[in-house]
């Protein structure tokens, strides 16, 4: 405890190390005391701690640290990722334009690259979190980012496709070709939904367990951005049937991710409540 170290408001600064699996319960109690309104609560992750006391605390805390969910940290992260910003629109639009090149060239490498660049999983995770935590503002913000983001990205990619056609780099024949590497983008089926469900589970688990490296694999598992890109190119050439099937693929992927992500978070919430460390009131 650092007596008198706080200036605004005046008071003491208290520092403590807490096992990850006990952190959410502590946060709930601190918020119940109103400390987040009268003062401040700050959290830092410790990468390495060599301490017998710390090991004993982790052993005595309920559950396992890798399974623990810091709900406040999750809400904060998804809130930031779900904001409709210029940067978000730029990344989503660039990803869709890259995917459009991959569609016309039937190039799987470009498609995978576009899927990795796309930032759409942030709003999807935010929407799932909002449903579980009953946070309507976060839900609306996430839904707005998704709808407006894909609408803007698709519209810009339509213009991009028309420009590429005008300079002779895009051709309608390429869109109508067999395209063995990318034709699944506009052919939605149950496999698309199953993959989206599995990716949604993996994505949420990677966020809640702080294993963000898995998000790259999640991003290149679903065809949300490529589907939007294929729809944009098809619209540019007035291939409305293919554009509609691409839109179906996009909606199918989004629905699968939201369903799986929400159920995964709800299961984690139930597991946390059994250990007496559920999410703090939002």
N, C-alpha and C positions, 0 to 999 in steps of 0.2 A: 504494500500500500504506500503510495506517494502522497503524503499529507499535504493538503493545500496546493497541489500541483495544477489542478483544474482552474482555469481563469473565467470561463463563461459557459455555464454558470460556475460560481466558485464552489470548490469542493475538493474531494480526494480522487485520486486515480488508483483503481484497484486492478492489478494484473493477476491472471491465474492461467494455469495450464489445465485443460480438460480433455478427457478421452473423447474422441469423435462421437462415439455412440451415446455419450451422455450430454453432448453439447446442445442438442435441440431441447431437451428437458430444461436445461439451465436457462436457455434463451426464453423459453415460455415463462419461467418464474420471474426473470428480470423484466420482461415486458408486462407481466401482471403487476409488478411493483411500479410501473410507469416510468422506468428508467430511460426508455427510449424517447419519452416526451420531456422529462425534466433534465436529462443529461444526454449521454451518448453510449452506444454499445458498438464496439469495433472488434472484428474477428480477423485473426491471422492464422494461416495454416502452417504448422511446423513440419518441415520436411524430414528432420531427423532429431530424435530425442533419445539420448543414452542415459536412462535413469531407471533404477529399480522401483522408485515410487511411481513413476509414470507407467511402467509395465504393470504394477500392482493395480493401479487405477483402471487401466484398460481391461485387466482380467476381471475386476469386480463390477465393471459397468455392464448393463444388460445388452445382450446381443453382440454382434461383431462390428468392428469399425468399418469394414468394407461395405457392410450392408446398411450402415446408418445414413439417414437422409437429413441434411441440414435444410429444412424447408425455407427458412428465411433467405439463405444463400441461393437456393434454387429460384425462388421468386424474384430476387434481385437480378440474377443472371438472365432469366427469361424476360424480365421487364426491359432490360437493356437491349436484348437481341430482338425484341418484338416491336421496337419503335420504328415507325415509318420515317426513315431519314434519307437524305440524299445518298449517303454511302451505301445503305441497304439497297436502294433502287439501282444505283450504279452497278453493284456486284451482280444483282439478279438480272439486270439487262445485259451486261457483258456476258454472263453465263449463257443466257438464252441466245445471244448472237453467235457465240462460239458453237453452241449446239446446232444452230441453224446451218453453219458451215459443215458440221459433222453429218447432218441429215442429207445435205445435197451431195456430199462426197461419199456417203455411206462409210464414214470413217469412225470406227468404234473408239479410237484413241481420243479423238476430239469430243465425242459424247461423254466419255468417262471424265475428261478434263473439265467439261462444262458442269457436270454433276458435282464435282469436287469444289468448284468455285461458287456454286449457288448457295445463298445464305438462308434458304427458305425453312430449314429445320428449326431455326430460332423461334419464329412465330408459331410454328406447329407445336413446339415444346411449351411455349408460353400459353397457347390455347388449352393444351391438356392440363397444365398446372392450374390455370384459371378455373377449369371445370371442377377439378378435385378440391381446390381451396375455396370455391364459390366466390371468386373475385371477378365481378362483371366488368370492371374497368379494364383489367388485364385481358380478359376474353375479347372485349371489343377492340382493344388496341392490337391484339394479335391477329384477329380476323381482318381488320382494316389493312394491316401490313401485308397479309397474304393476298387479299382480293385486289387491292390497289397495286401492289407490287407486280403480280402476274399480269394485270391488265396493262400497266405501263410497259413492262418488258415485252409483252406480246405485240403491242402497238408499235413500239420502236423497232422491233425485229421485222415486222411487216414492211416498214419503210426501208430498213436495211436490206431486206430481200429484194425489194423493187430496185434499189440502187445497184445491188450486185447483178441483177438481171440486166439493167440498163448498160452496165459496163462489160457485159458478156461473161461474167464469172458464175452466175447461177443460170440453170436451164430447167425448164419445166419437164424435159425428158428425164432428168435425174430424179425428180420427185415421183414420176410415174414408173420408174424402173423397179426391178425386183427388190433391190436393197437387202440382201440377206443379213447384213450386220445390224441394220437399224429398223427393219420393218415391224418389229414387235412394238415400237413406240406408238404406232397408230392401230395396233391390234390388241385391244384390252381383253384380258381373260382372267380366269380365277388365279392363275399363277401370279399375275401382277398384284392382285389383292393379297395373296399369301406372303409374297416377298415384302410388300409394304407393311403388313402386320409384324413380320419378324424384324424388319428394320426399325419400326416404331418402338418395339420392346427394347432392342439393342441401344437405340438412341437415348431413350429415357434412362436406362440403366447407366449409360456412360456419363450422363449429366449428374445423376444423383450419387454416383460412386466416385466422382471426380476423375474418371478415366476418359478424358476428352479425346484421347487418341483414337478411340473407337468411332468417333463421329465421322471421321473421314470415310471409313468403311460403310457407315450408314448412308452418307451422302451419295456414294456411287452405287448404292444398291437399288435405289428407286428412280423412276424415270419421270419425275415431276418437271424438271427444267427441259429435258429433251422433248417431252410431250408438248409443252408450251411452244417450243421452237418449231416443232413440226407443224403445229396448228398455224403458227405465224406464216411459215413458208407456204403452206397450203392455201391460206387466205390470200396471200399475195398473188397466187396463180389461180385463184377462184376455184380451187379444188375443195368445195365445201364439205363433201362427204368425208374426205380424209381429215379435214380440219375438225369435224365433229367427233370422229373416232379418237383423234388425238386429245380432244377435250375430255372425252370419256375416260381415257387413260389417266389424264391428270387428276380428275376428280376421284377416280378409283384409288389412286395412290394416296391422295390427301386423306380420304375417308379411312383407309386402312391404317395410316400412321396415327391419326387422331384417336381412332378406336383403341388401338393397341397401347398407345402412350397413356391414354386416360385410365385404362384398366390396370396398367402396370403401376402407375402412381397410386391408384386407389388401393391396390394390393399392398404396396409399401406403406401406405398410410395405416392400413389395418394392422400390419405387422408391427409398426411403431407403436400403435395404441396398445397392443398387447404387452409391450415392454414398458408401457407407462411414459412414452416419450413421443407423443403425437405432435403434429404441427401446432404452433402457437396461433391464437386467434388472429385473423387477418384484418 
